[in-house]
């Protein structure tokens, strides 16, 4: 039987105070059986993404401990950043890797979500495969209005009532979104212009919700400290819509504005297959197989 491995990728609304991020990561690492694979911070987005793995029991405990520190240390009433957010622990997805099913991760998400609401007094929404309603599958739909808008609407609009907890946000930690999903790649393309309208226009052209590429969610951001703008994407199915397809569409749209691509970045971890697809496309490889990659043979 395959070893049980669940991946958890919580996003926290803090990317500037290293001590806070270190404290959250330390709480996650304190759980026996958990391995932290990556800690990414972004000052412009004011956000941290921590990736860790373990069995279901260990991952559930680690996710909760990370949430508890975030609730204690992050105050959304003074938080400012480019990335949309409704909570100190903004979103916490569970991804099945081996020895577990998506249904197992759905159960895990619901258990952890209920505990966060009960013990930390933070309302919780369930999304993606764990969603209890069709209109809550997509994260952007839950985040509408962000912390400031949700703070008022949750009290009066029954459609904004949480899946767990009271219909009122935590005064400083807001609300949290917990779910189960397949692999997602956070892929950003940076443009050599200061005009954020260009990034927003290109994001609208490329994202699925506005008639762009299927399985692509995108927003345009201003990276003020670098003097450039960014098209920030979540690629929710990299096999159906590969990274190179989104890149080429952004490149074409940017050329119309006279804005060059100055760089790209991947936030967090990425499946090897996604990068192999990129290499295959740009190198025009013929009859290339994953088994030709040295490291894949070493892992056999």
matplotlib code that plots the C-alpha trace (Angstrom):
import matplotlib.pyplot as plt

x = [0.0, 1.3, 2.5, -0.2, 0.8, -1.4, -0.1, -1.3, -0.7, -2.1, -1.9, -1.4, -2.0, 1.5, 4.5, 6.6, 7.2, 9.6, 9.1, 5.4, 6.0, 8.7, 6.4, 3.7, 6.1, 7.6, 4.2, 3.6, 7.1, 6.4, 4.1, 5.7, 5.4, 5.1, 7.7, 7.7, 8.8, 8.6, 8.0, 7.3, 6.7, 5.8, 6.0, 3.9, 1.1, 1.8, 1.3, 3.0, 2.5, 3.7, 3.8, 4.0, 3.2, 2.4, -0.3, -3.8, -3.6, -0.3, -1.3, -4.6, -2.9, -0.2, -2.8, -4.6, -1.5, -0.5, -4.0, -3.8, -0.6, -1.9, -5.1, -2.9, -0.3, -2.1, -4.5, -6.5, -7.7, -4.2, -3.2, -2.6, -1.4, -2.1, -3.6, -7.3, -7.9, -10.6, -8.6, -5.3, -5.3, -6.9, -7.1, -6.1, -6.3, -5.6, -4.3, -4.1, -0.6, -0.5, -2.4, -5.4, -8.3, -9.9, -12.8, -10.3, -9.1, -12.7, -13.3, -10.0, -11.0, -14.3, -12.8, -10.1, -12.6, -15.0, -12.1, -10.9, -14.4, -15.0, -11.7, -10.5, -13.8, -13.1, -15.9, -15.0, -16.1, -15.6, -14.5, -13.5, -14.2, -15.2, -17.8, -21.3, -22.8, -22.0, -21.5, -18.7, -16.5, -14.4, -12.3, -12.8, -16.5, -16.1, -13.5, -15.8, -15.6, -12.6, -12.3, -13.8, -16.9, -17.5, -17.2, -20.6, -22.3, -21.9, -24.2, -27.1, -26.9, -27.9, -25.9, -22.7, -23.3, -20.3, -20.3, -18.9, -19.1, -21.2, -22.2, -19.6, -16.0, -13.2, -12.5, -8.8, -8.4, -11.5, -12.7, -11.0, -11.6, -10.7, -11.0, -9.7, -8.5, -6.1, -2.7, -2.8, 0.1, 0.5, 2.2, 2.9, 4.1, 5.8, 5.5, 7.9, 5.5, 4.2, 0.6, -1.4, -4.3, -2.4, -2.0, -5.7, -6.7, -4.5, -5.7, -9.3, -8.4, -6.7, -9.0, -11.7, -14.5, -14.2, -14.0, -10.2, -8.4, -10.1, -8.8, -7.1, -7.9, -6.0, -5.7, -3.5, -1.4, 1.0, 4.4, 5.2, 8.6, 9.9, 8.3, 6.5, 3.1, 2.1, -0.5, -1.0, -2.6, -3.8, -3.6, -6.2, -5.6, -2.0, -2.6, -5.6, -4.2, -0.4, 1.8, 3.2, -0.3, -1.0, 2.4, 2.0, -1.4, 0.0, 3.0, 0.7, -1.7, 1.3, 2.8, -0.4, 0.3, 4.1, 4.8, 7.6, 7.6, 10.5, 10.2, 7.9, 7.7, 6.1, 4.9, 5.4, 6.0, 5.2, 4.7, 7.6, 5.1, 4.1, 7.7, 8.3, 5.3, 7.0, 10.3, 8.6, 6.8, 9.7, 12.4, 10.2, 11.2, 10.3, 9.2, 10.4, 9.4, 9.5, 11.7, 14.5, 14.8, 17.8, 16.2, 13.0, 15.1, 17.1, 13.8, 12.6]
y = [0.0, 3.5, 5.7, 8.1, 11.7, 14.8, 18.1, 21.3, 24.8, 27.4, 31.1, 33.6, 37.4, 38.3, 38.7, 41.5, 40.5, 37.7, 36.9, 36.3, 34.0, 32.2, 31.7, 30.2, 27.9, 26.9, 25.9, 23.8, 22.2, 21.4, 18.5, 15.1, 13.6, 16.9, 18.0, 21.7, 21.8, 25.5, 28.9, 31.7, 35.4, 38.4, 41.9, 43.5, 40.9, 40.9, 37.2, 34.0, 30.5, 27.5, 24.0, 20.9, 17.2, 14.4, 11.9, 13.0, 13.2, 15.1, 17.5, 18.3, 19.2, 21.2, 23.2, 24.0, 25.1, 27.4, 28.9, 29.5, 31.5, 33.5, 34.4, 35.5, 37.5, 39.0, 41.9, 42.5, 45.9, 47.2, 44.8, 46.2, 44.3, 43.7, 40.2, 39.8, 38.3, 37.7, 36.1, 36.0, 32.4, 33.2, 29.8, 26.3, 23.6, 19.9, 17.9, 14.1, 12.9, 9.2, 6.6, 9.0, 10.0, 13.3, 12.2, 11.7, 15.3, 16.6, 14.9, 16.4, 19.9, 19.7, 18.4, 21.1, 23.8, 22.9, 22.9, 26.4, 27.8, 26.1, 26.7, 30.0, 31.7, 32.3, 31.6, 29.1, 28.6, 25.3, 25.5, 23.4, 19.7, 20.3, 23.0, 22.4, 24.7, 25.1, 28.9, 28.3, 26.1, 29.0, 30.9, 34.3, 34.0, 33.6, 36.4, 39.0, 42.2, 41.0, 41.3, 44.8, 43.9, 40.5, 42.1, 43.9, 41.5, 38.3, 39.7, 40.5, 38.4, 34.7, 33.8, 34.9, 32.8, 30.5, 26.7, 26.7, 29.3, 32.3, 34.8, 37.4, 37.7, 37.5, 41.2, 40.9, 37.6, 37.7, 34.5, 31.5, 29.3, 25.6, 23.0, 20.1, 20.3, 18.9, 20.5, 24.2, 26.2, 29.9, 31.4, 35.1, 37.1, 40.4, 43.2, 46.1, 48.9, 51.0, 51.1, 48.7, 49.1, 47.0, 44.1, 44.3, 44.3, 41.3, 39.5, 40.0, 38.7, 35.5, 34.4, 31.9, 33.8, 36.6, 34.2, 33.6, 30.3, 27.5, 26.7, 30.1, 32.6, 35.9, 39.4, 42.4, 43.9, 46.8, 45.9, 49.3, 48.6, 47.1, 49.7, 47.0, 45.3, 41.7, 39.3, 36.9, 33.5, 30.4, 27.5, 25.0, 22.3, 22.5, 19.5, 20.9, 24.5, 24.3, 27.2, 27.9, 28.6, 31.2, 32.7, 33.0, 34.6, 37.2, 37.8, 38.5, 40.7, 42.6, 43.3, 45.1, 47.5, 47.8, 46.2, 43.5, 40.5, 41.0, 37.8, 35.1, 33.4, 30.3, 30.6, 27.5, 24.1, 22.8, 19.3, 18.2, 17.3, 21.0, 22.0, 19.1, 20.4, 23.8, 22.3, 20.1, 23.1, 25.6, 23.1, 21.4, 18.0, 14.9, 11.7, 13.0, 10.9, 11.7, 8.6, 10.5, 12.9, 11.7, 12.4, 10.4, 7.3, 7.9, 7.9, 4.6]
z = [0.0, -0.9, 1.9, 3.0, 2.0, 2.0, 0.8, 2.5, 1.1, 3.5, 2.4, 5.2, 5.0, 6.0, 3.7, 5.4, 9.0, 8.9, 12.6, 12.1, 9.1, 11.0, 13.9, 11.8, 10.0, 13.3, 14.6, 11.6, 11.9, 15.6, 14.6, 14.4, 11.0, 9.1, 6.6, 5.5, 1.8, 1.0, 2.5, 0.1, 1.0, -1.1, 0.3, -2.5, -2.0, 1.7, 1.7, 2.7, 1.2, 3.2, 1.6, 3.9, 3.7, 6.1, 6.8, 7.5, 11.2, 11.3, 8.5, 10.2, 13.5, 11.7, 9.7, 12.9, 14.7, 11.8, 11.9, 15.6, 15.3, 12.3, 14.3, 17.2, 15.2, 12.1, 12.2, 9.0, 10.2, 9.5, 6.7, 3.3, 0.2, -3.5, -3.0, -2.2, 1.3, 3.8, 6.6, 8.5, 7.4, 4.1, 2.4, 3.4, 0.7, 1.1, -1.9, -2.1, -3.1, -2.3, -0.3, 0.1, -2.1, -2.8, -0.6, 2.2, 1.7, 1.7, 5.0, 6.3, 5.1, 6.8, 10.1, 10.2, 9.2, 11.9, 14.5, 13.4, 13.7, 17.1, 18.8, 17.2, 16.7, 13.0, 10.5, 7.8, 4.2, 2.4, -1.3, -4.3, -3.8, -0.2, -1.1, 0.2, -2.5, -6.2, -5.8, -3.3, -5.4, -6.8, -4.3, -5.9, -5.4, -1.6, -1.4, -3.0, -1.1, 0.8, 4.6, 4.7, 2.7, 4.3, 7.7, 7.1, 4.7, 6.7, 9.3, 7.0, 3.9, 4.4, 1.2, 3.0, 6.1, 6.8, 6.7, 10.2, 12.9, 13.7, 11.0, 12.1, 11.2, 13.8, 14.7, 13.6, 11.8, 9.6, 8.0, 6.5, 3.4, 3.7, 1.0, -1.0, -4.6, -7.2, -7.9, -8.7, -10.0, -9.0, -12.1, -12.4, -15.4, -14.8, -17.4, -18.0, -17.5, -14.5, -16.0, -13.9, -16.3, -18.8, -16.3, -15.4, -19.1, -19.9, -16.8, -18.0, -21.5, -20.2, -17.4, -17.9, -16.2, -18.9, -21.9, -21.8, -21.2, -19.4, -15.9, -15.6, -12.9, -13.2, -11.7, -12.5, -9.8, -9.3, -7.9, -6.7, -5.2, -8.5, -10.8, -12.8, -13.0, -12.8, -14.2, -11.4, -12.2, -10.6, -13.1, -11.8, -14.5, -15.9, -18.1, -19.9, -20.0, -19.8, -18.6, -22.0, -23.4, -20.8, -21.3, -25.0, -24.7, -22.3, -24.5, -27.5, -25.5, -23.9, -27.4, -28.3, -25.5, -26.2, -22.8, -22.7, -20.4, -18.0, -16.0, -14.6, -11.3, -9.8, -6.2, -4.2, -5.7, -9.2, -10.6, -12.8, -15.6, -15.9, -16.6, -19.0, -21.0, -21.3, -22.3, -24.9, -26.4, -26.6, -27.5, -30.0, -28.7, -30.8, -29.1, -25.7, -22.7, -19.0, -18.5, -20.3, -17.3, -15.2, -11.9, -12.7, -13.3, -10.0, -8.1, -9.5]

ax = plt.figure().add_subplot(projection="3d")
ax.plot(x, y, z, "-o")
ax.set_aspect("equal")
plt.show()
